[in-house]
């Protein structure tokens, strides 16, 4: 998704800055994932909250039916990962 910055007529530093700006959410989730490998409960809460945050931000726009597929594809995966972290946390706890 962030590779569209290369189609612009930007200088090297502007392209590098735009690429970094596009990848901030990815870098945040990478840090959460690294923490979650050690503490599964953090991953469970963080990924479910990320899915909910995406749905809330998506609903700020006027509703269109195609947005439902976006929500399922993006937040559904986040919910699934969060549930898997919770399952692993419950199994380790026992």
C-alpha positions as CSV (number, residue, x, y, z in Angstrom):
1,X,0.0,0.0,0.0
2,X,2.8,2.4,0.7
3,X,4.6,1.8,-2.6
4,X,2.4,4.5,-4.3
5,X,4.9,7.1,-3.0
6,X,7.3,6.0,-5.7
7,X,5.0,7.1,-8.5
8,X,5.1,10.7,-7.4
9,X,7.6,13.3,-8.6
10,X,9.3,13.6,-5.2
11,X,13.0,14.0,-4.3
12,X,14.8,11.2,-2.5
13,X,14.3,12.6,1.0
14,X,10.6,13.5,0.3
15,X,10.1,9.9,-0.9
16,X,11.8,8.5,2.1
17,X,9.7,10.7,4.4
18,X,6.5,9.7,2.6
19,X,7.4,6.0,2.8
20,X,8.0,6.4,6.6
21,X,4.7,8.2,7.1
22,X,2.8,5.4,5.2
23,X,4.5,2.7,7.3
24,X,3.9,4.2,10.8
25,X,0.9,1.9,11.5
26,X,2.9,-1.1,10.4
27,X,5.8,-0.2,12.6
28,X,3.5,0.3,15.6
29,X,2.0,-3.1,15.1
30,X,5.5,-4.6,14.7
31,X,6.5,-3.2,18.1
32,X,3.2,-4.6,19.6
33,X,3.9,-7.9,18.0
34,X,7.4,-8.0,19.5
35,X,6.1,-7.2,23.0
36,X,3.2,-9.8,22.5
37,X,5.6,-12.7,21.9
38,X,6.7,-12.2,25.5
39,X,3.3,-11.2,27.0
40,X,0.4,-12.7,25.1
41,X,-2.2,-10.8,27.0
42,X,-0.8,-7.5,25.6
43,X,-1.2,-9.0,22.0
44,X,-4.7,-10.1,22.7
45,X,-5.9,-6.7,23.9
46,X,-3.8,-4.7,21.4
47,X,-4.9,-6.5,18.2
48,X,-8.6,-6.6,19.2
49,X,-8.3,-2.8,20.0
50,X,-6.6,-2.2,16.7
51,X,-9.5,-4.0,14.9
52,X,-12.1,-1.9,16.8
53,X,-10.1,1.3,16.1
54,X,-10.2,0.5,12.4
55,X,-13.9,-0.1,12.4
56,X,-14.5,3.2,14.3
57,X,-12.3,5.2,11.9
58,X,-14.1,3.5,9.0
59,X,-17.5,4.4,10.3
60,X,-16.6,8.1,10.5
61,X,-17.2,8.2,6.7
62,X,-20.6,7.9,5.2
63,X,-21.5,4.2,5.0
64,X,-21.1,2.3,1.7
65,X,-21.6,-1.5,1.4
66,X,-18.1,-2.1,0.0
67,X,-16.7,-0.8,3.3
68,X,-18.1,-3.9,5.0
69,X,-15.6,-6.0,3.0
70,X,-12.8,-3.7,4.1
71,X,-13.8,-4.1,7.8
72,X,-14.0,-7.9,7.5
73,X,-10.6,-8.2,5.7
74,X,-8.6,-5.8,7.9
75,X,-10.2,-5.9,11.4
76,X,-11.3,-9.5,11.0
77,X,-7.6,-10.5,10.8
78,X,-6.8,-8.3,13.8
79,X,-9.6,-9.9,15.8
80,X,-8.4,-13.4,14.8
81,X,-4.8,-12.7,15.9
82,X,-6.0,-11.2,19.2
83,X,-8.1,-14.2,19.9
84,X,-5.2,-16.5,19.1
85,X,-3.0,-14.5,21.6
86,X,-5.8,-14.9,24.2
87,X,-6.0,-18.6,23.6
88,X,-2.3,-19.0,24.0
89,X,-2.3,-16.9,27.2
90,X,-5.1,-19.0,28.7
91,X,-3.2,-22.3,27.8
92,X,0.1,-21.0,29.3
93,X,-1.8,-19.9,32.4
94,X,-3.1,-23.4,33.1
